Amino acid sequence: MHKYKLISLLTSGFLLLTTNTYAKPNLPPPVEDMVKLKKLAGGAGPFTAKESFPKSYFLIAQNLPYLIGLALYHPASSELNLSKKQIGTLLKLKKDLTPAIIEKAVKIKKLEIEVVEAIALKYKAPKAETQHAKIDKIAKLQAALTKSHLICIEKVKAILTEEQYEELLDYAIINMF
C-alpha cells in the first residue's frame, strides 16, 4: 500500500509541476501596484511576523479567495480563456474597489498599532478598558472590509461563466488534500 501512495504522490507532484511550467497568467503581476501598496502600508507593527497588506486586515483574512487576483495574475489563469471584455471588466472592478479597501486597511492598521503602543510596549500602561472603543472600531472596519470582499466575490462570479469559475476553483483551492 505504501508503494502506491508514493507513486500517486510522485505522479501528482509531476503533473502539478508540469502544469505550472506551461501555464501563463492572463496578465503579468502588477509590480507597480505592489510597490505602491507597500509604500501605503508603511512599516509592520512591532509584533508582526508577516504582513500581507491589505489582506491581513480583513475579518476573514485567509479563508476567502481573492478572485480578481486569481483570475488575472495566477500562473494558471490563462486556462480560464477570459475574453478581452471579461479582463477589462475585472480590471475596472479592481480599480473601483481598491481605493476603499486600502483606505479601510490603513485605518485598521493605524488603530491596531495605537492599541499596541498604548498597552503592550510599556510595563506601566493604561488599563485595557481604555482601548475598548478602538477595538470596537477595528472590528467594525474589518467587518465592513469583509462585507465588501463578499460583494466582490459575487461580482467576479457574475463576470465569469460557471465553467470558468469551476476552473478557477480547480487551481485556486490549495489545501484540498
Backbone bond lengths (Angstrom), bond angles and torsions (degrees), N, CA, C in turn:
res aa  C-N    CA-C-N  psi(-1)  N-CA   C-N-CA  omega(-1)  CA-C   N-CA-C  phi
1 M - - - 1.456 - - 1.529 110.78 -
2 H 1.314 116.82 -39.17 1.460 121.67 -179.32 1.526 111.15 -60.06
3 K 1.322 116.54 -39.00 1.465 122.20 -179.35 1.531 110.59 -62.43
4 Y 1.320 117.64 -40.71 1.458 121.40 -179.71 1.529 111.50 -67.76
5 K 1.324 116.55 -37.97 1.461 119.86 177.27 1.524 110.23 -63.40
6 L 1.318 116.95 -42.85 1.458 121.63 179.60 1.529 110.47 -62.94
7 I 1.324 116.90 -45.45 1.470 120.88 179.36 1.533 109.88 -62.53
8 S 1.316 116.85 -43.09 1.458 121.38 179.05 1.525 110.82 -62.61
9 L 1.318 116.75 -43.93 1.459 121.69 179.30 1.524 110.94 -63.00
10 L 1.322 117.09 -45.82 1.463 120.95 179.67 1.528 111.33 -63.95
11 T 1.314 117.09 -41.26 1.463 120.88 178.57 1.525 110.66 -63.32
12 S 1.329 116.60 -45.51 1.466 120.53 178.74 1.520 110.75 -61.06
13 G 1.323 116.47 -44.48 1.462 120.86 178.61 1.513 112.04 -60.90
14 F 1.337 116.62 -43.36 1.464 121.39 179.10 1.530 110.71 -61.76
15 L 1.333 116.17 -45.54 1.465 119.89 179.98 1.526 111.23 -63.47
16 L 1.315 116.41 -40.65 1.456 120.64 179.01 1.521 110.59 -62.77
17 L 1.320 116.94 -46.37 1.462 120.89 -179.22 1.522 111.94 -65.38
18 T 1.310 117.41 -43.79 1.467 118.83 -178.57 1.519 111.32 -70.07
19 T 1.319 117.80 -34.82 1.459 120.46 177.50 1.522 109.92 -64.15
20 N 1.337 117.21 -46.40 1.457 120.45 -179.55 1.520 112.24 -68.75
21 T 1.323 117.79 -27.57 1.454 120.94 179.00 1.520 110.72 -66.41
22 Y 1.320 117.86 -39.75 1.456 121.80 -176.19 1.526 113.52 -94.79
23 A 1.302 118.01 -16.57 1.463 120.87 -178.72 1.527 109.94 -74.38
24 K 1.323 115.14 148.90 1.455 120.45 178.78 1.525 108.35 -133.64
25 P 1.325 116.33 144.06 1.460 118.55 177.39 1.527 110.99 -71.61
26 N 1.324 116.51 158.46 1.465 120.93 175.03 1.520 110.96 -63.09
27 L 1.322 116.15 -39.41 1.463 122.42 179.46 1.524 108.71 -134.30
28 P 1.331 117.74 152.34 1.463 118.78 175.26 1.529 109.64 -68.18
29 P 1.326 117.56 155.94 1.470 119.66 178.76 1.531 110.54 -56.57
30 P 1.316 117.20 139.47 1.466 120.69 -177.59 1.534 111.19 -79.74
31 V 1.316 116.57 77.91 1.467 121.92 -173.83 1.526 111.31 -58.45
32 E 1.324 117.34 -43.41 1.468 120.06 -179.93 1.524 111.02 -60.38
33 D 1.321 116.61 -41.31 1.465 120.27 178.28 1.521 110.77 -63.04
34 M 1.329 116.55 -40.47 1.467 120.14 -179.17 1.526 110.74 -66.49
35 V 1.328 117.80 -37.25 1.470 121.49 177.66 1.526 109.73 -65.12
36 K 1.345 116.91 -43.73 1.469 120.90 177.97 1.525 110.94 -61.34
37 L 1.336 116.09 -43.49 1.468 120.21 179.57 1.517 111.34 -60.54
38 K 1.323 115.67 -44.29 1.463 119.94 -179.53 1.526 110.44 -60.65
39 K 1.322 116.58 -40.60 1.461 121.00 178.86 1.528 110.65 -66.47
40 L 1.336 117.08 -45.32 1.462 121.12 179.22 1.526 112.04 -63.60
41 A 1.321 116.40 -35.51 1.464 121.21 -177.60 1.519 111.73 -67.08
42 G 1.322 117.01 -31.75 1.458 119.80 -176.81 1.515 110.73 71.67
43 G 1.305 115.72 -169.94 1.462 120.83 -178.86 1.518 112.35 -70.24
44 A 1.307 114.25 156.63 1.469 120.33 178.21 1.521 109.82 -74.33
45 G 1.312 115.69 157.14 1.455 120.74 176.02 1.519 110.84 -66.11
46 P 1.327 117.48 162.90 1.466 120.82 -174.06 1.531 114.95 -63.55
47 F 1.313 118.36 -23.19 1.462 120.77 -179.15 1.531 112.35 -111.35
48 T 1.315 116.85 12.87 1.462 121.64 -177.03 1.518 110.41 -83.57
49 A 1.325 116.47 116.09 1.467 120.91 177.56 1.523 110.13 -78.94
50 K 1.317 116.58 -43.60 1.464 120.86 -179.29 1.521 108.41 -149.50
51 E 1.318 115.49 126.15 1.456 120.23 179.02 1.521 109.39 -116.47
52 S 1.310 115.63 136.80 1.455 121.49 173.70 1.524 106.21 -120.33
53 F 1.318 115.42 90.95 1.461 120.40 -175.12 1.519 110.09 -84.03
54 P 1.304 119.49 133.94 1.459 130.45 0.85 1.527 113.91 -91.00
55 K 1.341 117.42 0.18 1.465 121.37 -173.73 1.526 113.43 -55.68
56 S 1.324 117.38 -35.13 1.464 120.72 -177.50 1.527 112.65 -62.96
57 Y 1.314 117.78 -15.76 1.455 120.70 -172.97 1.525 114.19 -103.01
58 F 1.326 117.48 4.09 1.457 121.10 172.73 1.526 108.68 -76.92
59 L 1.313 117.23 153.24 1.461 121.41 176.30 1.526 109.89 -64.18
60 I 1.315 116.52 -43.42 1.467 121.94 174.35 1.523 105.50 -108.62
61 A 1.322 115.40 87.86 1.466 120.86 -170.01 1.525 113.71 -82.81
62 Q 1.322 117.80 -27.58 1.458 118.82 -171.21 1.522 115.41 -118.34
63 N 1.279 119.10 -18.34 1.461 119.55 -171.94 1.522 114.87 -102.87
64 L 1.319 117.69 0.30 1.463 120.85 173.49 1.524 108.19 -107.25
65 P 1.327 117.22 141.94 1.471 118.81 -179.55 1.528 111.28 -78.00
66 Y 1.310 115.55 149.37 1.462 122.34 173.89 1.530 105.58 -100.07
67 L 1.342 115.27 85.76 1.461 122.41 -165.72 1.521 114.74 -67.75
68 I 1.316 118.37 -34.65 1.465 118.72 -179.39 1.521 109.71 -61.98
69 G 1.321 116.49 -47.64 1.462 120.06 178.30 1.514 112.35 -62.84
70 L 1.319 116.78 -40.26 1.465 120.04 178.85 1.527 111.49 -65.42
71 A 1.326 116.88 -38.03 1.466 120.36 -178.07 1.525 112.68 -74.81
72 L 1.328 116.88 -29.34 1.463 119.47 -175.50 1.523 114.63 -101.28
73 Y 1.341 117.53 -38.31 1.465 120.07 -167.10 1.524 115.48 -116.06
74 H 1.313 118.45 -12.06 1.469 120.67 179.71 1.525 108.98 -63.07
75 P 1.349 117.82 142.37 1.470 119.95 -179.11 1.530 114.33 -54.26
76 A 1.313 117.89 -28.98 1.470 120.18 -178.75 1.529 112.82 -95.39
77 S 1.324 117.46 5.31 1.468 119.39 -173.07 1.526 113.91 -64.77
78 S 1.323 118.27 -23.02 1.474 119.09 178.08 1.530 111.36 -64.57
79 E 1.331 116.68 -20.69 1.464 120.57 178.18 1.534 112.29 -67.73
80 L 1.335 116.65 -13.31 1.467 120.18 177.74 1.526 111.44 -74.84
81 N 1.328 116.64 -19.51 1.471 121.38 -176.98 1.527 111.52 52.49
82 L 1.327 115.44 50.78 1.459 120.10 178.98 1.524 110.25 -68.36
83 S 1.317 115.56 144.35 1.464 120.09 174.38 1.532 108.37 -78.37
84 K 1.324 116.17 164.43 1.469 120.08 176.70 1.525 110.07 -61.00
85 K 1.323 116.08 -36.24 1.466 120.34 178.69 1.531 110.38 -63.49
86 Q 1.336 117.35 -43.75 1.468 120.67 179.10 1.529 110.45 -63.17
87 I 1.320 117.26 -44.09 1.467 120.56 179.26 1.528 109.61 -61.69
88 G 1.328 117.00 -44.35 1.463 120.87 178.07 1.522 112.28 -61.21
89 T 1.320 116.42 -41.18 1.467 121.07 179.75 1.525 110.66 -66.76
90 L 1.327 117.32 -40.57 1.468 120.81 177.07 1.527 110.93 -64.46
91 L 1.325 117.35 -41.91 1.472 120.76 178.59 1.528 111.13 -64.36
92 K 1.334 117.13 -39.10 1.465 120.47 177.45 1.526 110.57 -65.79
93 L 1.318 116.90 -42.19 1.460 121.10 177.55 1.526 110.01 -59.71
94 K 1.321 116.24 -45.21 1.468 120.73 178.04 1.527 110.46 -59.93
95 K 1.319 116.64 -46.10 1.470 121.59 -179.00 1.532 110.86 -62.79
96 D 1.325 117.00 -38.72 1.464 121.55 -179.14 1.529 112.57 -71.33
97 L 1.329 117.17 -37.12 1.467 120.90 -173.90 1.526 114.00 -88.00
98 T 1.310 117.24 -32.59 1.464 121.03 -171.05 1.531 114.45 -57.46
99 P 1.342 120.43 -46.26 1.470 118.57 -177.46 1.531 114.02 -57.31
100 A 1.324 117.74 -43.81 1.472 120.72 -179.86 1.524 111.00 -67.03
101 I 1.323 116.50 -37.44 1.467 120.56 178.30 1.520 110.05 -63.56
102 I 1.311 116.46 -47.32 1.463 120.51 -178.73 1.524 110.44 -64.06
103 E 1.324 116.75 -42.39 1.464 120.54 179.76 1.532 111.00 -58.21
104 K 1.325 116.69 -47.44 1.465 120.06 179.62 1.528 111.37 -66.07
105 A 1.322 117.50 -42.15 1.468 120.80 -179.03 1.527 111.10 -63.36
106 V 1.327 117.54 -39.44 1.473 121.02 177.63 1.524 109.80 -63.35
107 K 1.339 117.47 -43.39 1.470 121.13 178.31 1.527 110.86 -61.29
108 I 1.333 116.48 -45.02 1.468 120.82 -179.62 1.519 110.16 -61.18
109 K 1.312 116.82 -47.82 1.467 121.08 -178.78 1.528 110.55 -60.55
110 K 1.330 116.51 -44.35 1.467 120.68 179.66 1.532 110.55 -60.02
111 L 1.324 116.36 -45.96 1.467 120.33 179.21 1.526 111.56 -63.68
112 E 1.332 116.90 -42.64 1.466 120.20 178.46 1.528 110.86 -59.33
113 I 1.321 116.74 -45.02 1.467 120.31 -179.05 1.525 110.48 -66.33
114 E 1.329 117.72 -36.47 1.465 120.51 175.73 1.529 110.75 -60.53
115 V 1.319 116.99 -43.20 1.468 120.96 178.75 1.527 110.05 -63.46
116 V 1.313 116.71 -46.00 1.468 121.22 179.98 1.522 110.36 -60.19
117 E 1.331 116.68 -46.98 1.465 120.17 -178.87 1.524 111.57 -63.89
118 A 1.313 117.39 -36.43 1.464 120.85 -178.93 1.523 112.50 -72.63
119 I 1.318 117.98 -38.28 1.463 121.60 -170.47 1.524 114.28 -106.65
120 A 1.309 118.34 -43.68 1.466 120.79 -166.60 1.522 115.32 -97.30
121 L 1.310 118.99 -17.82 1.466 119.19 -173.71 1.523 114.13 -93.72
122 K 1.311 117.00 -3.28 1.469 120.88 178.77 1.523 109.39 -132.03
123 Y 1.322 114.75 144.03 1.462 118.49 177.17 1.526 109.27 -66.10
124 K 1.330 116.12 -47.70 1.464 120.70 177.47 1.523 107.36 -93.74
125 A 1.306 114.41 108.50 1.462 120.24 -176.06 1.522 109.39 -135.07
126 P 1.318 116.59 163.46 1.467 118.98 175.88 1.531 111.01 -62.14
127 K 1.286 116.00 161.98 1.465 121.24 176.72 1.532 109.85 -60.89
128 A 1.314 115.24 147.89 1.463 121.09 -179.30 1.528 111.43 -57.18
129 E 1.326 116.26 -34.15 1.465 120.46 -178.13 1.526 112.30 -58.07
130 T 1.335 117.20 -25.39 1.466 119.62 -179.54 1.528 111.84 -67.51
131 Q 1.311 117.02 -14.43 1.464 121.45 -177.86 1.530 113.08 -104.14
132 H 1.316 117.33 -1.77 1.466 120.52 -176.00 1.527 113.06 -59.36
133 A 1.331 117.68 -39.29 1.471 120.00 179.72 1.532 110.35 -63.17
134 K 1.333 116.55 -39.19 1.470 119.77 177.97 1.529 110.69 -66.74
135 I 1.318 116.52 -38.94 1.468 120.20 178.53 1.529 109.83 -62.91
136 D 1.328 116.57 -42.43 1.467 120.05 177.62 1.529 111.23 -62.38
137 K 1.323 116.26 -39.68 1.466 120.43 178.92 1.531 110.63 -66.03
138 I 1.340 116.62 -41.33 1.473 121.12 176.73 1.528 109.77 -59.36
139 A 1.324 116.15 -47.50 1.473 120.60 -178.88 1.528 111.23 -61.22
140 K 1.323 116.60 -41.27 1.466 120.71 179.81 1.529 110.69 -64.88
141 L 1.333 116.85 -43.53 1.469 120.61 178.66 1.530 111.38 -65.33
142 Q 1.334 116.37 -41.28 1.470 119.53 178.61 1.528 111.14 -64.59
143 A 1.311 116.54 -39.65 1.468 119.75 177.99 1.529 110.27 -63.97
144 A 1.326 117.13 -42.97 1.469 120.49 178.82 1.523 110.73 -63.09
145 L 1.320 116.81 -41.11 1.463 121.53 178.87 1.527 110.46 -62.52
146 T 1.311 116.58 -42.92 1.463 120.96 -179.05 1.528 111.33 -70.31
147 K 1.313 117.72 -36.37 1.471 120.16 175.58 1.531 110.09 -62.53
148 S 1.331 116.62 -40.49 1.470 120.45 175.68 1.519 110.70 -61.68
149 H 1.325 116.06 -37.85 1.462 121.44 179.18 1.531 110.29 -63.08
150 L 1.315 116.83 -43.26 1.468 120.69 178.74 1.532 111.11 -62.60
151 I 1.322 116.06 -40.27 1.467 120.11 177.27 1.525 110.02 -64.89
152 C 1.324 116.79 -39.08 1.467 121.13 177.27 1.526 110.67 -61.07
153 I 1.317 116.82 -42.25 1.468 120.51 178.10 1.530 109.79 -59.06
154 E 1.338 116.67 -45.11 1.469 120.37 177.49 1.526 111.59 -59.31
155 K 1.333 116.33 -42.82 1.468 120.42 -177.87 1.526 111.32 -67.07
156 V 1.325 117.24 -38.63 1.467 120.02 178.03 1.525 109.69 -66.03
157 K 1.331 116.90 -42.00 1.472 119.95 177.03 1.525 111.06 -58.47
158 A 1.334 116.94 -36.68 1.465 120.95 -179.82 1.533 111.78 -69.53
159 I 1.323 117.19 -25.00 1.469 121.76 179.07 1.524 110.78 -80.85
160 L 1.330 116.25 -36.85 1.466 121.03 -177.43 1.525 110.99 -87.35
161 T 1.319 115.84 156.88 1.463 119.88 170.00 1.529 107.53 -80.20
162 E 1.306 116.14 166.66 1.469 119.83 177.68 1.528 110.54 -59.89
163 E 1.323 117.36 -40.50 1.472 121.34 -179.92 1.527 110.76 -64.87
164 Q 1.327 116.86 -41.99 1.462 120.32 178.78 1.526 110.63 -64.14
165 Y 1.321 116.06 -40.62 1.465 119.13 179.66 1.527 110.92 -64.72
166 E 1.312 116.92 -42.13 1.469 120.46 177.55 1.533 110.56 -62.00
167 E 1.321 117.08 -40.92 1.471 121.47 177.71 1.529 110.41 -63.08
168 L 1.332 116.07 -43.12 1.464 120.80 177.90 1.524 110.21 -59.08
169 L 1.321 116.37 -44.66 1.464 119.69 178.62 1.525 111.20 -62.53
170 D 1.339 116.46 -36.31 1.470 119.77 179.66 1.521 111.57 -58.19
171 Y 1.322 118.20 -41.32 1.466 118.49 -179.34 1.524 113.21 -93.68
172 A 1.312 117.48 -13.95 1.463 119.93 -177.16 1.522 113.94 -88.05
173 I 1.317 117.32 -31.12 1.466 120.07 -177.17 1.515 107.88 -79.39
174 I 1.335 115.32 111.66 1.465 119.76 -172.20 1.518 114.23 -102.72
175 N 1.304 117.77 -16.00 1.468 119.40 -174.97 1.517 112.57 -116.12
176 M 1.315 117.00 42.41 1.462 119.45 -177.33 1.524 112.71 -74.01
177 F 1.312 117.85 -32.83 1.459 119.68 -172.93 1.500 112.04 -113.97
